[in-house]
C-alpha cells in the first residue's frame, strides 16, 4: 500500500514539473503591449474623444490586438508594439482635432471671437500633430523600403550581398558602401532602433575558416557604421559561417546568395 502511495506521489510530482516546464517555455506578452492597451482603453473611455475618429480607433484596436499576441521573436514583437503605439497616438490626435473643430463651430455660431481664436489654434496644433505622426510613420516605411528591408519572423531584415567584399576577404571594396551609408542615416534618424549584424558564407572551405570569415565581415560592417556615427551599444555582430544557407551550395548562384551579411533591425 505504501509503495502504491509513493508511486502516485512521484507521478503527480512529475506531472506538476512537466506542466511548469511547459508554462516556462511559452512566450509571454511583448513588453510595452500592456501599456499600449492601457493608452487605447483610456482613449476609448474618454466621452469627448471616443467616437470622433472611428476609423483610426479601429486601426488602433487592430494594431494593439496584434501587439498583444505573444511572439517568440523579440524583434517582431517589439515592431508590433511600436506600430500599435503609433496607431493609438494617431487616433488620439485625430479625435482631438475633430473635438476642437466641433467646439470651434459651436463657438462660431455663438460669435465668441476670443474663444474661437483659441479653439482654432488648438485644432490647428492637433491637426499638425496628427500630420507629423503620420509623416513619421510614412518616413519609417519609406526608409525601410529604400534599404530593401523585408518583414520576416525575426523582424525587418536587410541583406547585404558579397559584393561588399573581395573574394575571401573582409575589407570593404571601394564604392560599395551606399547601402551602409543609407543604413547609418536610418539609425541616426531612428535612435530607438538597434541592429544585429550576422555574417554568412557558402560551404567552400572548412567550417572553422568560414566561421572566422563570417565574423570578420560582420565586424567590418559594425566598424563602418560606428565610423558613421552609430553608437557601438546599438550594434551587435556575430559570424554564423556556413550554417544558415538560403540557397543550394551546389551551384555558383546558390553559393553567391549564401555569401551575405544580414542586418536585423530591432526596437531597443
C-alpha atoms as an extended CHARMM CRD file, in Angstrom:
* protein
*
       268  EXT
         1         1  UNK       CA              0.0000000000        0.0000000000        0.0000000000  PROA      1               0.0000000000
         2         2  UNK       CA              2.8170000000        2.4100000000        0.9280000000  PROA      2               0.0000000000
         3         3  UNK       CA              4.5400000000        1.6130000000       -2.3430000000  PROA      3               0.0000000000
         4         4  UNK       CA              1.3770000000        2.4920000000       -4.2770000000  PROA      4               0.0000000000
         5         5  UNK       CA              1.0650000000        5.8460000000       -2.4560000000  PROA      5               0.0000000000
         6         6  UNK       CA              4.7210000000        6.6810000000       -3.1270000000  PROA      6               0.0000000000
         7         7  UNK       CA              4.3310000000        5.8740000000       -6.8410000000  PROA      7               0.0000000000
         8         8  UNK       CA              1.2380000000        8.0720000000       -7.0600000000  PROA      8               0.0000000000
         9         9  UNK       CA              3.0970000000       10.9660000000       -5.4090000000  PROA      9               0.0000000000
        10        10  UNK       CA              6.0220000000       10.5570000000       -7.7820000000  PROA      10              0.0000000000
        11        11  UNK       CA              3.6930000000       10.5320000000      -10.8010000000  PROA      11              0.0000000000
        12        12  UNK       CA              1.8180000000       13.6100000000       -9.5290000000  PROA      12              0.0000000000
        13        13  UNK       CA              5.1000000000       15.4370000000       -8.8440000000  PROA      13              0.0000000000
        14        14  UNK       CA              6.3600000000       14.6190000000      -12.3370000000  PROA      14              0.0000000000
        15        15  UNK       CA              3.1510000000       15.9220000000      -13.9050000000  PROA      15              0.0000000000
        16        16  UNK       CA              3.4400000000       19.2080000000      -11.9840000000  PROA      16              0.0000000000
        17        17  UNK       CA              7.0720000000       19.6340000000      -13.0310000000  PROA      17              0.0000000000
        18        18  UNK       CA              6.1630000000       18.9480000000      -16.6720000000  PROA      18              0.0000000000
        19        19  UNK       CA              3.2930000000       21.4470000000      -16.5000000000  PROA      19              0.0000000000
        20        20  UNK       CA              5.5330000000       24.1310000000      -15.0030000000  PROA      20              0.0000000000
        21        21  UNK       CA              8.2140000000       23.4580000000      -17.6120000000  PROA      21              0.0000000000
        22        22  UNK       CA              5.6660000000       23.8250000000      -20.3980000000  PROA      22              0.0000000000
        23        23  UNK       CA              4.4720000000       27.1180000000      -18.9760000000  PROA      23              0.0000000000
        24        24  UNK       CA              8.0220000000       28.3990000000      -18.6570000000  PROA      24              0.0000000000
        25        25  UNK       CA              8.7090000000       27.9340000000      -22.3460000000  PROA      25              0.0000000000
        26        26  UNK       CA              5.5700000000       29.6570000000      -23.5920000000  PROA      26              0.0000000000
        27        27  UNK       CA              6.3540000000       33.1420000000      -24.9240000000  PROA      27              0.0000000000
        28        28  UNK       CA              4.8740000000       35.9610000000      -22.8510000000  PROA      28              0.0000000000
        29        29  UNK       CA              3.3510000000       39.2380000000      -23.9710000000  PROA      29              0.0000000000
        30        30  UNK       CA              5.8940000000       41.6280000000      -25.5110000000  PROA      30              0.0000000000
        31        31  UNK       CA              6.9460000000       44.4570000000      -23.1270000000  PROA      31              0.0000000000
        32        32  UNK       CA              5.0000000000       47.5980000000      -23.9450000000  PROA      32              0.0000000000
        33        33  UNK       CA              1.8950000000       45.8110000000      -25.2420000000  PROA      33              0.0000000000
        34        34  UNK       CA              0.0470000000       46.2760000000      -21.9370000000  PROA      34              0.0000000000
        35        35  UNK       CA              0.8730000000       49.9840000000      -21.9110000000  PROA      35              0.0000000000
        36        36  UNK       CA             -0.4240000000       50.3120000000      -25.4800000000  PROA      36              0.0000000000
        37        37  UNK       CA             -3.6750000000       48.6300000000      -24.4240000000  PROA      37              0.0000000000
        38        38  UNK       CA             -3.9900000000       50.9280000000      -21.3780000000  PROA      38              0.0000000000
        39        39  UNK       CA             -3.4660000000       54.0210000000      -23.5270000000  PROA      39              0.0000000000
        40        40  UNK       CA             -6.0940000000       52.8340000000      -26.0160000000  PROA      40              0.0000000000
        41        41  UNK       CA             -8.5550000000       51.9720000000      -23.2220000000  PROA      41              0.0000000000
        42        42  UNK       CA             -8.2040000000       55.4580000000      -21.7360000000  PROA      42              0.0000000000
        43        43  UNK       CA             -8.8540000000       56.9550000000      -25.1610000000  PROA      43              0.0000000000
        44        44  UNK       CA            -11.8990000000       54.7290000000      -25.7260000000  PROA      44              0.0000000000
        45        45  UNK       CA            -13.2370000000       55.6990000000      -22.2980000000  PROA      45              0.0000000000
        46        46  UNK       CA            -12.9330000000       59.4490000000      -22.9620000000  PROA      46              0.0000000000
        47        47  UNK       CA            -16.5000000000       60.5860000000      -23.7290000000  PROA      47              0.0000000000
        48        48  UNK       CA            -15.2910000000       63.5660000000      -25.7510000000  PROA      48              0.0000000000
        49        49  UNK       CA            -12.8880000000       61.6050000000      -27.9470000000  PROA      49              0.0000000000
        50        50  UNK       CA            -14.0920000000       58.0000000000      -28.1550000000  PROA      50              0.0000000000
        51        51  UNK       CA            -16.5000000000       58.4370000000      -31.0840000000  PROA      51              0.0000000000
        52        52  UNK       CA            -14.7750000000       61.2100000000      -33.0340000000  PROA      52              0.0000000000
        53        53  UNK       CA            -12.2740000000       59.1720000000      -35.0860000000  PROA      53              0.0000000000
        54        54  UNK       CA            -13.9240000000       55.7500000000      -35.6390000000  PROA      54              0.0000000000
        55        55  UNK       CA            -11.6670000000       54.5660000000      -38.4710000000  PROA      55              0.0000000000
        56        56  UNK       CA             -8.4700000000       55.4980000000      -36.6370000000  PROA      56              0.0000000000
        57        57  UNK       CA             -9.8600000000       53.8830000000      -33.4720000000  PROA      57              0.0000000000
        58        58  UNK       CA            -10.4970000000       50.6340000000      -35.3480000000  PROA      58              0.0000000000
        59        59  UNK       CA             -6.9790000000       50.7200000000      -36.7760000000  PROA      59              0.0000000000
        60        60  UNK       CA             -5.5600000000       51.2820000000      -33.2830000000  PROA      60              0.0000000000
        61        61  UNK       CA             -7.6460000000       48.4460000000      -31.8130000000  PROA      61              0.0000000000
        62        62  UNK       CA             -6.4460000000       46.0570000000      -34.5260000000  PROA      62              0.0000000000
        63        63  UNK       CA             -2.7920000000       47.0610000000      -34.0600000000  PROA      63              0.0000000000
        64        64  UNK       CA             -2.9710000000       46.6970000000      -30.2620000000  PROA      64              0.0000000000
        65        65  UNK       CA             -4.6420000000       43.2860000000      -30.5680000000  PROA      65              0.0000000000
        66        66  UNK       CA             -1.8010000000       42.1340000000      -32.8430000000  PROA      66              0.0000000000
        67        67  UNK       CA              0.8220000000       43.5100000000      -30.4270000000  PROA      67              0.0000000000
        68        68  UNK       CA             -0.7880000000       41.6400000000      -27.5180000000  PROA      68              0.0000000000
        69        69  UNK       CA             -0.2620000000       38.2820000000      -29.2000000000  PROA      69              0.0000000000
        70        70  UNK       CA              2.8530000000       36.5980000000      -27.6970000000  PROA      70              0.0000000000
        71        71  UNK       CA              5.6780000000       36.3210000000      -30.2220000000  PROA      71              0.0000000000
        72        72  UNK       CA              8.6970000000       34.0770000000      -29.7630000000  PROA      72              0.0000000000
        73        73  UNK       CA             10.7640000000       36.5350000000      -31.8420000000  PROA      73              0.0000000000
        74        74  UNK       CA             11.5640000000       39.5660000000      -29.6880000000  PROA      74              0.0000000000
        75        75  UNK       CA             12.3020000000       41.8790000000      -32.6400000000  PROA      75              0.0000000000
        76        76  UNK       CA              8.9940000000       41.1000000000      -34.3580000000  PROA      76              0.0000000000
        77        77  UNK       CA              7.0960000000       41.6180000000      -31.1150000000  PROA      77              0.0000000000
        78        78  UNK       CA              8.7580000000       44.9900000000      -30.4740000000  PROA      78              0.0000000000
        79        79  UNK       CA              7.9990000000       46.1260000000      -34.0230000000  PROA      79              0.0000000000
        80        80  UNK       CA              4.3160000000       45.2960000000      -33.4730000000  PROA      80              0.0000000000
        81        81  UNK       CA              4.2770000000       47.2680000000      -30.1930000000  PROA      81              0.0000000000
        82        82  UNK       CA              5.8530000000       50.2880000000      -31.9180000000  PROA      82              0.0000000000
        83        83  UNK       CA              3.1960000000       50.2030000000      -34.6540000000  PROA      83              0.0000000000
        84        84  UNK       CA              0.4440000000       49.8650000000      -32.0200000000  PROA      84              0.0000000000
        85        85  UNK       CA              1.7640000000       52.8930000000      -30.1000000000  PROA      85              0.0000000000
        86        86  UNK       CA              1.8180000000       54.9630000000      -33.3090000000  PROA      86              0.0000000000
        87        87  UNK       CA             -1.7440000000       53.9460000000      -34.2340000000  PROA      87              0.0000000000
        88        88  UNK       CA             -3.0380000000       54.9040000000      -30.7700000000  PROA      88              0.0000000000
        89        89  UNK       CA             -1.2770000000       58.2810000000      -30.9630000000  PROA      89              0.0000000000
        90        90  UNK       CA             -2.7120000000       58.9380000000      -34.4170000000  PROA      90              0.0000000000
        91        91  UNK       CA             -6.2270000000       58.0210000000      -33.2430000000  PROA      91              0.0000000000
        92        92  UNK       CA             -5.9390000000       60.3780000000      -30.2610000000  PROA      92              0.0000000000
        93        93  UNK       CA             -4.6140000000       63.2290000000      -32.3970000000  PROA      93              0.0000000000
        94        94  UNK       CA             -7.3840000000       62.8290000000      -34.9890000000  PROA      94              0.0000000000
        95        95  UNK       CA            -10.0810000000       62.6520000000      -32.2990000000  PROA      95              0.0000000000
        96        96  UNK       CA             -8.7330000000       65.7790000000      -30.6050000000  PROA      96              0.0000000000
        97        97  UNK       CA             -8.6480000000       67.5620000000      -33.9590000000  PROA      97              0.0000000000
        98        98  UNK       CA            -12.3280000000       66.7990000000      -34.5440000000  PROA      98              0.0000000000
        99        99  UNK       CA            -13.2180000000       67.7950000000      -30.9830000000  PROA      99              0.0000000000
       100       100  UNK       CA            -11.5880000000       71.1880000000      -31.4200000000  PROA      100             0.0000000000
       101       101  UNK       CA            -13.2320000000       71.6260000000      -34.8190000000  PROA      101             0.0000000000
       102       102  UNK       CA            -16.6590000000       70.8600000000      -33.3310000000  PROA      102             0.0000000000
       103       103  UNK       CA            -16.0340000000       73.2730000000      -30.4820000000  PROA      103             0.0000000000
       104       104  UNK       CA            -14.8620000000       75.9060000000      -32.9390000000  PROA      104             0.0000000000
       105       105  UNK       CA            -18.0590000000       75.5360000000      -34.9470000000  PROA      105             0.0000000000
       106       106  UNK       CA            -20.1050000000       75.8990000000      -31.7850000000  PROA      106             0.0000000000
       107       107  UNK       CA            -18.2060000000       78.9980000000      -30.7470000000  PROA      107             0.0000000000
       108       108  UNK       CA            -18.5350000000       80.4080000000      -34.2510000000  PROA      108             0.0000000000
       109       109  UNK       CA            -22.2790000000       80.1670000000      -34.0160000000  PROA      109             0.0000000000
       110       110  UNK       CA            -22.1630000000       81.9340000000      -30.6650000000  PROA      110             0.0000000000
       111       111  UNK       CA            -19.9440000000       84.6800000000      -32.1280000000  PROA      111             0.0000000000
       112       112  UNK       CA            -17.3750000000       84.3820000000      -29.3280000000  PROA      112             0.0000000000
       113       113  UNK       CA            -14.3680000000       85.7200000000      -31.1740000000  PROA      113             0.0000000000
       114       114  UNK       CA            -11.6990000000       85.3180000000      -28.5000000000  PROA      114             0.0000000000
       115       115  UNK       CA            -12.5820000000       81.7560000000      -27.6160000000  PROA      115             0.0000000000
       116       116  UNK       CA            -12.9810000000       80.9240000000      -31.2980000000  PROA      116             0.0000000000
       117       117  UNK       CA             -9.3990000000       82.0050000000      -31.9800000000  PROA      117             0.0000000000
       118       118  UNK       CA             -8.1590000000       79.8530000000      -29.1060000000  PROA      118             0.0000000000
       119       119  UNK       CA            -10.0180000000       76.7380000000      -30.2910000000  PROA      119             0.0000000000
       120       120  UNK       CA             -8.8940000000       77.3720000000      -33.8760000000  PROA      120             0.0000000000
       121       121  UNK       CA             -5.2730000000       77.4320000000      -32.7350000000  PROA      121             0.0000000000
       122       122  UNK       CA             -5.7180000000       74.2460000000      -30.6960000000  PROA      122             0.0000000000
       123       123  UNK       CA             -7.3530000000       72.4990000000      -33.6480000000  PROA      123             0.0000000000
       124       124  UNK       CA             -4.5130000000       73.5880000000      -35.9340000000  PROA      124             0.0000000000
       125       125  UNK       CA             -1.9280000000       72.3230000000      -33.4510000000  PROA      125             0.0000000000
       126       126  UNK       CA             -3.7150000000       68.9900000000      -33.0390000000  PROA      126             0.0000000000
       127       127  UNK       CA             -4.0380000000       68.6190000000      -36.8140000000  PROA      127             0.0000000000
       128       128  UNK       CA             -0.3400000000       69.3790000000      -37.1930000000  PROA      128             0.0000000000
       129       129  UNK       CA              0.4830000000       66.7480000000      -34.5700000000  PROA      129             0.0000000000
       130       130  UNK       CA             -1.6020000000       64.1210000000      -36.3460000000  PROA      130             0.0000000000
       131       131  UNK       CA              0.0830000000       65.0240000000      -39.6250000000  PROA      131             0.0000000000
       132       132  UNK       CA              3.5160000000       64.8580000000      -38.0290000000  PROA      132             0.0000000000
       133       133  UNK       CA              2.8590000000       61.4200000000      -36.5510000000  PROA      133             0.0000000000
       134       134  UNK       CA              1.5650000000       60.1470000000      -39.8810000000  PROA      134             0.0000000000
       135       135  UNK       CA              4.5840000000       61.6240000000      -41.6540000000  PROA      135             0.0000000000
       136       136  UNK       CA              6.9350000000       59.8930000000      -39.2100000000  PROA      136             0.0000000000
       137       137  UNK       CA              5.2200000000       56.5630000000      -39.8570000000  PROA      137             0.0000000000
       138       138  UNK       CA              5.3630000000       57.0910000000      -43.6330000000  PROA      138             0.0000000000
       139       139  UNK       CA              9.0110000000       58.1310000000      -43.3930000000  PROA      139             0.0000000000
       140       140  UNK       CA              9.8820000000       54.9790000000      -41.4570000000  PROA      140             0.0000000000
       141       141  UNK       CA              8.2000000000       52.8110000000      -44.0840000000  PROA      141             0.0000000000
       142       142  UNK       CA              9.9550000000       54.6870000000      -46.9070000000  PROA      142             0.0000000000
       143       143  UNK       CA             13.3600000000       54.3460000000      -45.2500000000  PROA      143             0.0000000000
       144       144  UNK       CA             12.9100000000       50.6140000000      -44.7910000000  PROA      144             0.0000000000
       145       145  UNK       CA             11.7490000000       50.2870000000      -48.3980000000  PROA      145             0.0000000000
       146       146  UNK       CA             14.8420000000       52.1690000000      -49.6300000000  PROA      146             0.0000000000
       147       147  UNK       CA             17.0080000000       49.7330000000      -47.6900000000  PROA      147             0.0000000000
       148       148  UNK       CA             15.0290000000       46.8460000000      -49.2480000000  PROA      148             0.0000000000
       149       149  UNK       CA             14.1990000000       45.6050000000      -45.7590000000  PROA      149             0.0000000000
       150       150  UNK       CA             11.9070000000       42.6020000000      -45.6460000000  PROA      150             0.0000000000
       151       151  UNK       CA              9.4860000000       41.6460000000      -42.8790000000  PROA      151             0.0000000000
       152       152  UNK       CA             10.4010000000       38.1980000000      -41.5470000000  PROA      152             0.0000000000
       153       153  UNK       CA              9.6930000000       36.1450000000      -38.4420000000  PROA      153             0.0000000000
       154       154  UNK       CA             12.8650000000       37.6680000000      -36.9970000000  PROA      154             0.0000000000
       155       155  UNK       CA             11.8210000000       41.2560000000      -37.7290000000  PROA      155             0.0000000000
       156       156  UNK       CA             12.8930000000       43.6270000000      -40.5070000000  PROA      156             0.0000000000
       157       157  UNK       CA             15.9450000000       42.1570000000      -42.2990000000  PROA      157             0.0000000000
       158       158  UNK       CA             18.3190000000       43.8560000000      -44.7420000000  PROA      158             0.0000000000
       159       159  UNK       CA             20.5220000000       41.5400000000      -46.8350000000  PROA      159             0.0000000000
       160       160  UNK       CA             23.9150000000       42.8260000000      -47.9760000000  PROA      160             0.0000000000
       161       161  UNK       CA             25.4420000000       40.6850000000      -50.7220000000  PROA      161             0.0000000000
       162       162  UNK       CA             29.0650000000       39.6090000000      -51.0010000000  PROA      162             0.0000000000
       163       163  UNK       CA             29.8000000000       42.4410000000      -53.4780000000  PROA      163             0.0000000000
       164       164  UNK       CA             30.8210000000       44.4730000000      -50.4110000000  PROA      164             0.0000000000
       165       165  UNK       CA             33.9570000000       42.3460000000      -50.0270000000  PROA      165             0.0000000000
       166       166  UNK       CA             36.7360000000       40.9780000000      -52.1710000000  PROA      166             0.0000000000
       167       167  UNK       CA             36.6640000000       37.2040000000      -52.6960000000  PROA      167             0.0000000000
       168       168  UNK       CA             37.7670000000       35.5100000000      -49.4820000000  PROA      168             0.0000000000
       169       169  UNK       CA             38.3630000000       38.8770000000      -47.7990000000  PROA      169             0.0000000000
       170       170  UNK       CA             36.6100000000       41.0580000000      -45.2440000000  PROA      170             0.0000000000
       171       171  UNK       CA             37.6730000000       44.5920000000      -46.2010000000  PROA      171             0.0000000000
       172       172  UNK       CA             35.0350000000       46.7720000000      -47.8580000000  PROA      172             0.0000000000
       173       173  UNK       CA             35.5430000000       47.3370000000      -51.5590000000  PROA      173             0.0000000000
       174       174  UNK       CA             35.7410000000       50.9330000000      -52.6960000000  PROA      174             0.0000000000
       175       175  UNK       CA             32.4400000000       52.4460000000      -53.8410000000  PROA      175             0.0000000000
       176       176  UNK       CA             30.2710000000       49.7050000000      -52.3050000000  PROA      176             0.0000000000
       177       177  UNK       CA             29.1740000000       51.4510000000      -49.0950000000  PROA      177             0.0000000000
       178       178  UNK       CA             25.9850000000       53.0650000000      -50.4530000000  PROA      178             0.0000000000
       179       179  UNK       CA             23.6390000000       50.7260000000      -48.5680000000  PROA      179             0.0000000000
       180       180  UNK       CA             25.7140000000       51.0640000000      -45.4110000000  PROA      180             0.0000000000
       181       181  UNK       CA             25.5510000000       54.8590000000      -45.6420000000  PROA      181             0.0000000000
       182       182  UNK       CA             21.7650000000       54.7250000000      -46.0150000000  PROA      182             0.0000000000
       183       183  UNK       CA             21.6170000000       52.3550000000      -43.0530000000  PROA      183             0.0000000000
       184       184  UNK       CA             23.7260000000       54.7460000000      -40.9660000000  PROA      184             0.0000000000
       185       185  UNK       CA             21.3690000000       57.6370000000      -41.8080000000  PROA      185             0.0000000000
       186       186  UNK       CA             18.3900000000       55.4610000000      -40.8650000000  PROA      186             0.0000000000
       187       187  UNK       CA             19.9650000000       54.6870000000      -37.4870000000  PROA      187             0.0000000000
       188       188  UNK       CA             20.7140000000       58.3540000000      -36.8230000000  PROA      188             0.0000000000
       189       189  UNK       CA             17.1040000000       59.3010000000      -37.5880000000  PROA      189             0.0000000000
       190       190  UNK       CA             15.6900000000       56.4320000000      -35.5050000000  PROA      190             0.0000000000
       191       191  UNK       CA             17.6330000000       56.4300000000      -32.2170000000  PROA      191             0.0000000000
       192       192  UNK       CA             15.2610000000       53.8980000000      -30.6490000000  PROA      192             0.0000000000
       193       193  UNK       CA             16.4700000000       51.2260000000      -33.0860000000  PROA      193             0.0000000000
       194       194  UNK       CA             19.3600000000       48.7580000000      -32.7120000000  PROA      194             0.0000000000
       195       195  UNK       CA             20.9510000000       46.2870000000      -35.1400000000  PROA      195             0.0000000000
       196       196  UNK       CA             22.0550000000       42.6650000000      -35.0600000000  PROA      196             0.0000000000
       197       197  UNK       CA             24.6510000000       42.0630000000      -37.8020000000  PROA      197             0.0000000000
       198       198  UNK       CA             25.1750000000       38.4700000000      -38.9210000000  PROA      198             0.0000000000
       199       199  UNK       CA             27.8460000000       37.2410000000      -41.3280000000  PROA      199             0.0000000000
       200       200  UNK       CA             27.2330000000       34.1470000000      -43.5130000000  PROA      200             0.0000000000
       201       201  UNK       CA             29.3510000000       32.1900000000      -46.0000000000  PROA      201             0.0000000000
       202       202  UNK       CA             28.9240000000       29.4210000000      -48.5560000000  PROA      202             0.0000000000
       203       203  UNK       CA             30.2060000000       25.8930000000      -47.9070000000  PROA      203             0.0000000000
       204       204  UNK       CA             33.5370000000       26.2940000000      -49.7280000000  PROA      204             0.0000000000
       205       205  UNK       CA             36.4020000000       25.8350000000      -47.2680000000  PROA      205             0.0000000000
       206       206  UNK       CA             36.4510000000       24.4720000000      -43.7240000000  PROA      206             0.0000000000
       207       207  UNK       CA             33.7770000000       25.1760000000      -41.1240000000  PROA      207             0.0000000000
       208       208  UNK       CA             36.3320000000       26.9650000000      -38.9520000000  PROA      208             0.0000000000
       209       209  UNK       CA             37.6480000000       29.2400000000      -41.6980000000  PROA      209             0.0000000000
       210       210  UNK       CA             34.1040000000       30.0910000000      -42.7990000000  PROA      210             0.0000000000
       211       211  UNK       CA             33.0790000000       30.9420000000      -39.2510000000  PROA      211             0.0000000000
       212       212  UNK       CA             36.0990000000       33.2330000000      -38.8380000000  PROA      212             0.0000000000
       213       213  UNK       CA             35.4750000000       34.9390000000      -42.1970000000  PROA      213             0.0000000000
       214       214  UNK       CA             31.7920000000       35.4820000000      -41.4390000000  PROA      214             0.0000000000
       215       215  UNK       CA             32.6730000000       37.0680000000      -38.0720000000  PROA      215             0.0000000000
       216       216  UNK       CA             35.2700000000       39.3170000000      -39.7000000000  PROA      216             0.0000000000
       217       217  UNK       CA             32.7590000000       40.5420000000      -42.2810000000  PROA      217             0.0000000000
       218       218  UNK       CA             30.1140000000       41.2130000000      -39.6190000000  PROA      218             0.0000000000
       219       219  UNK       CA             32.7170000000       43.1320000000      -37.5790000000  PROA      219             0.0000000000
       220       220  UNK       CA             33.6740000000       45.1650000000      -40.6680000000  PROA      220             0.0000000000
       221       221  UNK       CA             30.0700000000       46.2860000000      -41.1570000000  PROA      221             0.0000000000
       222       222  UNK       CA             29.7940000000       47.1420000000      -37.4640000000  PROA      222             0.0000000000
       223       223  UNK       CA             33.0020000000       49.2250000000      -37.5330000000  PROA      223             0.0000000000
       224       224  UNK       CA             31.8650000000       51.0840000000      -40.6390000000  PROA      224             0.0000000000
       225       225  UNK       CA             28.5250000000       52.0130000000      -39.0600000000  PROA      225             0.0000000000
       226       226  UNK       CA             30.3800000000       53.2000000000      -35.9550000000  PROA      226             0.0000000000
       227       227  UNK       CA             32.5930000000       55.3680000000      -38.1580000000  PROA      227             0.0000000000
       228       228  UNK       CA             29.4020000000       56.9700000000      -39.4880000000  PROA      228             0.0000000000
       229       229  UNK       CA             28.2410000000       57.9320000000      -36.0030000000  PROA      229             0.0000000000
       230       230  UNK       CA             26.1990000000       54.9150000000      -34.8760000000  PROA      230             0.0000000000
       231       231  UNK       CA             26.9170000000       54.1180000000      -31.2000000000  PROA      231             0.0000000000
       232       232  UNK       CA             28.5760000000       50.7690000000      -30.5090000000  PROA      232             0.0000000000
       233       233  UNK       CA             25.9780000000       49.8400000000      -27.8760000000  PROA      233             0.0000000000
       234       234  UNK       CA             23.3160000000       49.8390000000      -30.6200000000  PROA      234             0.0000000000
       235       235  UNK       CA             25.2290000000       47.2670000000      -32.7110000000  PROA      235             0.0000000000
       236       236  UNK       CA             25.8670000000       43.5430000000      -32.1950000000  PROA      236             0.0000000000
       237       237  UNK       CA             27.9220000000       41.4640000000      -34.6680000000  PROA      237             0.0000000000
       238       238  UNK       CA             28.2330000000       37.6940000000      -34.9730000000  PROA      238             0.0000000000
       239       239  UNK       CA             29.5570000000       35.2180000000      -37.5400000000  PROA      239             0.0000000000
       240       240  UNK       CA             27.4080000000       32.1950000000      -38.3710000000  PROA      240             0.0000000000
       241       241  UNK       CA             29.6530000000       30.6560000000      -41.0030000000  PROA      241             0.0000000000
       242       242  UNK       CA             28.0010000000       28.2910000000      -43.4640000000  PROA      242             0.0000000000
       243       243  UNK       CA             25.3290000000       27.0720000000      -41.0480000000  PROA      243             0.0000000000
       244       244  UNK       CA             22.3420000000       29.0840000000      -42.3630000000  PROA      244             0.0000000000
       245       245  UNK       CA             22.2370000000       28.8150000000      -46.1650000000  PROA      245             0.0000000000
       246       246  UNK       CA             19.3730000000       30.4270000000      -48.0880000000  PROA      246             0.0000000000
       247       247  UNK       CA             20.1560000000       28.6000000000      -51.3490000000  PROA      247             0.0000000000
       248       248  UNK       CA             21.7610000000       25.3870000000      -52.6150000000  PROA      248             0.0000000000
       249       249  UNK       CA             25.5580000000       25.4770000000      -52.3150000000  PROA      249             0.0000000000
       250       250  UNK       CA             25.7390000000       23.0990000000      -55.2620000000  PROA      250             0.0000000000
       251       251  UNK       CA             25.5470000000       25.9440000000      -57.7970000000  PROA      251             0.0000000000
       252       252  UNK       CA             27.5550000000       29.1360000000      -58.2640000000  PROA      252             0.0000000000
       253       253  UNK       CA             24.4560000000       31.3000000000      -57.9750000000  PROA      253             0.0000000000
       254       254  UNK       CA             23.3980000000       29.4940000000      -54.8030000000  PROA      254             0.0000000000
       255       255  UNK       CA             26.8160000000       29.9760000000      -53.2200000000  PROA      255             0.0000000000
       256       256  UNK       CA             26.7190000000       33.6680000000      -54.1140000000  PROA      256             0.0000000000
       257       257  UNK       CA             23.3610000000       34.0680000000      -52.3480000000  PROA      257             0.0000000000
       258       258  UNK       CA             24.7510000000       32.3470000000      -49.2550000000  PROA      258             0.0000000000
       259       259  UNK       CA             27.7330000000       34.7170000000      -49.0560000000  PROA      259             0.0000000000
       260       260  UNK       CA             25.9750000000       37.6090000000      -47.3530000000  PROA      260             0.0000000000
       261       261  UNK       CA             25.6340000000       39.8220000000      -44.3130000000  PROA      261             0.0000000000
       262       262  UNK       CA             22.1620000000       40.0960000000      -42.7930000000  PROA      262             0.0000000000
       263       263  UNK       CA             21.1920000000       43.0860000000      -40.6630000000  PROA      263             0.0000000000
       264       264  UNK       CA             18.1910000000       42.6330000000      -38.3530000000  PROA      264             0.0000000000
       265       265  UNK       CA             16.5320000000       45.8740000000      -37.2060000000  PROA      265             0.0000000000
       266       266  UNK       CA             15.0640000000       45.7640000000      -33.7230000000  PROA      266             0.0000000000
       267       267  UNK       CA             13.4420000000       48.1820000000      -31.2740000000  PROA      267             0.0000000000
       268       268  UNK       CA             15.5480000000       48.7750000000      -28.1680000000  PROA      268             0.0000000000
